[in-house]
């Protein structure tokens, strides 16, 4: 038996990784980037948190986590608004069992719920890319999951940041919330799933899972996490051609900025 193999047999993987200055291997590094812009009410923000709490308590999600080669994932949960406005609710956390998942739930439960101003999906992607570079894990896959109820309106062209992330081997998935009564226009809401497909998601196996009302949200989050953490199919609304981020978008990826500029002029 080699020295390395002997050490591995005697020392837990996480401790060994720390002692030799390495990164702990996990199946997935997952950034949950959650929109808390001012278009959402406080009740909706609470429902959003509750959906993620329920998902991390789901036996199906835990099975998805333990199904992988390493049987563990690294997760962080951040709420975002403008490109410089975000709050990390759950710092990078290793999840391998129910007790670990409950740590995530507790942090979600304890953090104060509040809105942030504007909607910078590009800022959320940029933050996610940096978060991967700064953590102590090495994932077989790196995934940024963006949930939101409107298009990017600040912080740079979202598709540019998406393309840069994809070139680094990162997958971006989306949970567009196509909810009625939003102030930025019924037409934009109706096409939000297309906007996410053309402008936001990308990378190997990328998908969106649209939600049209809050009754669907908790189940959508649960199913989304199962897909992301197990790398299982079928994928939902897969972004055809996005693996190489080379297909031209049919949607105006600046629509949010244009709408925001129009509101400022009114």
C-alpha positions in Angstrom: 0.0 0.0 0.0 1.3 3.4 -0.9 1.9 6.1 1.8 -1.0 8.2 0.2 -3.3 5.2 0.3 -2.4 4.5 3.9 -3.1 8.1 4.9 -6.4 8.1 3.1 -7.4 4.9 5.0 -6.5 6.5 8.4 -7.6 10.1 8.0 -11.0 11.4 6.9 -11.0 12.8 3.4 -11.9 16.4 4.6 -9.1 16.5 7.2 -6.6 15.0 4.8 -7.5 17.6 2.1 -7.0 20.4 4.7 -3.7 19.0 6.0 -2.1 18.7 2.5 -3.5 22.1 1.4 -5.8 20.6 -1.1 -9.5 21.1 -1.9 -12.1 18.7 -0.7 -13.7 16.7 -3.6 -17.4 16.9 -3.9 -19.9 15.8 -6.6 -21.3 19.3 -7.1 -20.4 22.9 -6.1 -23.8 24.6 -6.2 -24.4 28.4 -5.9 -28.1 29.1 -5.2 -28.5 32.7 -6.3 -32.0 33.9 -5.3 -33.6 37.2 -6.5 -35.0 39.3 -3.6 -35.6 42.5 -5.6 -38.3 45.0 -4.6 -40.8 43.6 -7.1 -41.4 40.8 -4.5 -43.5 41.3 -1.4 -42.4 40.2 2.0 -44.9 37.3 2.0 -43.3 36.2 -1.3 -39.8 36.4 0.1 -41.0 34.2 3.0 -42.5 31.7 0.6 -39.3 31.6 -1.4 -37.2 30.8 1.7 -39.8 28.2 2.8 -39.5 26.5 -0.5 -35.8 26.0 -0.2 -36.1 24.9 3.4 -38.6 22.2 2.4 -36.3 21.1 -0.4 -33.3 20.5 1.8 -35.6 18.5 4.1 -36.8 16.3 1.3 -35.7 12.6 1.4 -35.5 12.7 -2.4 -33.0 15.6 -2.4 -30.9 13.7 0.2 -31.0 10.6 -2.0 -29.8 12.7 -4.9 -26.9 14.0 -2.9 -25.9 10.6 -1.6 -26.2 9.0 -5.1 -23.0 10.6 -6.4 -19.5 9.3 -6.5 -18.5 11.1 -3.3 -21.9 11.3 -1.7 -21.6 14.9 -0.8 -22.0 18.3 -2.3 -21.0 21.9 -1.4 -23.8 24.5 -1.3 -24.0 28.2 -0.8 -27.2 30.3 -0.8 -27.0 34.0 -1.6 -29.8 36.6 -2.1 -29.2 39.3 -4.6 -30.5 42.6 -6.0 -28.2 45.1 -7.8 -24.7 44.1 -8.9 -23.2 45.4 -5.6 -26.1 44.4 -3.4 -26.3 40.8 -2.1 -26.4 38.9 1.2 -24.9 35.5 1.8 -27.4 33.6 3.8 -25.7 30.2 3.8 -21.9 30.3 3.3 -20.2 27.3 1.6 -21.5 24.3 3.5 -20.7 20.6 3.0 -23.9 18.5 2.8 -23.6 14.7 3.0 -26.4 13.8 5.4 -29.6 14.9 7.1 -27.7 16.7 9.9 -25.8 18.8 7.3 -29.0 19.6 5.4 -30.5 20.8 8.7 -27.6 23.2 9.1 -28.6 24.8 5.8 -32.3 24.9 6.9 -31.4 26.5 10.2 -29.4 29.3 8.5 -32.3 29.9 6.1 -34.7 30.1 9.0 -32.6 32.4 11.2 -31.7 35.1 8.6 -33.8 38.2 8.3 -36.0 38.5 5.2 -35.5 41.7 3.3 -35.7 43.2 -0.2 -32.8 44.5 -2.2 -32.9 47.1 -4.9 -32.8 46.4 -8.7 -32.2 43.1 -10.6 -28.7 42.2 -11.6 -28.6 38.6 -12.9 -25.2 39.5 -14.4 -24.0 40.5 -10.9 -25.3 37.2 -9.5 -23.4 35.2 -12.1 -20.2 37.2 -11.6 -20.5 36.6 -7.8 -21.0 32.9 -8.4 -17.9 32.5 -10.5 -15.8 34.3 -7.9 -17.4 32.1 -5.1 -16.2 28.9 -6.9 -12.7 30.3 -7.1 -12.6 31.2 -3.4 -14.0 28.1 -1.8 -12.2 25.0 -0.5 -14.0 22.4 -2.6 -13.3 20.8 -5.9 -16.5 19.7 -7.6 -17.0 17.3 -10.5 -19.5 19.9 -11.6 -20.0 23.6 -10.8 -23.5 24.9 -11.1 -25.0 28.4 -10.6 -28.7 28.3 -10.1 -30.5 31.6 -10.8 -34.1 32.2 -9.7 -35.9 35.5 -10.4 -39.1 37.2 -11.5 -37.7 39.6 -14.1 -34.9 40.4 -16.6 -31.5 41.8 -15.8 -31.6 45.6 -15.6 -28.2 46.6 -14.1 -24.6 45.5 -13.9 -23.7 44.7 -17.5 -25.1 42.5 -20.3 -26.2 39.2 -18.7 -25.3 37.1 -21.8 -21.7 38.4 -21.7 -21.3 37.2 -18.1 -23.1 33.9 -18.9 -20.8 33.2 -21.8 -17.7 33.9 -19.7 -18.9 31.5 -17.0 -19.6 28.8 -19.5 -16.1 29.1 -21.0 -14.9 28.2 -17.5 -16.9 25.0 -17.5 -19.7 26.3 -15.3 -23.3 25.4 -15.8 -26.0 28.0 -15.2 -29.6 26.9 -14.6 -32.7 29.0 -14.1 -35.9 29.1 -12.2 -37.9 32.0 -13.9 -40.9 33.0 -11.9 -43.5 34.0 -14.5 -45.9 35.7 -12.0 -48.8 37.9 -12.9 -49.1 41.5 -11.8 -45.5 42.5 -12.0 -44.8 46.2 -12.6 -42.4 45.7 -15.5 -44.9 44.6 -18.1 -47.1 41.6 -18.9 -45.3 40.9 -22.2 -41.9 40.6 -20.5 -43.4 38.3 -17.9 -44.9 36.1 -20.6 -41.5 35.8 -22.3 -39.4 35.4 -19.2 -38.8 31.7 -19.8 -37.5 32.5 -23.3 -35.4 35.3 -21.9 -33.8 32.9 -19.4 -33.2 30.3 -22.1 -31.6 32.8 -24.5 -29.8 35.1 -22.2 -29.2 33.5 -18.8 -28.6 29.7 -18.8 -25.8 27.9 -20.4 -23.2 25.1 -20.1 -23.5 21.3 -20.1 -27.0 20.1 -19.3 -28.4 23.5 -18.6 -32.1 23.9 -18.1 -34.9 26.1 -16.9 -37.8 25.2 -14.7 -40.5 27.9 -15.0 -42.9 28.6 -12.2 -46.2 30.4 -12.9 -47.6 30.7 -9.4 -46.4 30.3 -5.8 -48.2 27.1 -5.3 -45.7 25.4 -7.6 -42.6 27.0 -6.1 -41.7 24.5 -3.4 -42.1 21.5 -5.6 -40.2 23.2 -8.4 -37.3 23.9 -6.1 -37.3 20.3 -4.8 -37.2 18.9 -8.4 -34.6 21.4 -9.5 -32.3 20.4 -6.7 -32.7 16.7 -7.5 -31.7 17.3 -11.1 -28.8 19.5 -10.2 -27.4 17.5 -7.3 -27.7 14.1 -9.0 -27.0 15.2 -12.6 -30.1 13.1 -13.4 -32.6 13.5 -16.3 -34.8 14.3 -17.9 -33.7 17.9 -18.2 -36.5 20.4 -18.3 -36.6 23.0 -21.1 -33.0 22.2 -22.1 -31.2 25.1 -23.8 -30.4 23.6 -27.1 -26.9 24.6 -28.4 -26.0 26.3 -25.1 -23.3 23.8 -24.1 -20.8 25.9 -26.1 -22.7 29.1 -25.7 -22.4 29.7 -29.4 -26.0 30.0 -30.5 -27.3 33.5 -31.2 -30.1 34.6 -28.9 -33.5 35.3 -30.4 -34.4 37.4 -27.4 -33.2 41.0 -26.8 -30.9 40.4 -23.8 -30.9 44.1 -23.1 -34.7 44.3 -22.6 -34.4 44.8 -18.8 -32.0 47.6 -19.1 -34.2 49.3 -21.8 -37.3 49.0 -19.6 -35.4 50.3 -16.6 -34.1 53.3 -18.6 -37.6 54.0 -19.8 -39.0 54.0 -16.2 -36.2 56.4 -15.1 -37.1 58.8 -17.9 -40.9 58.8 -17.1 
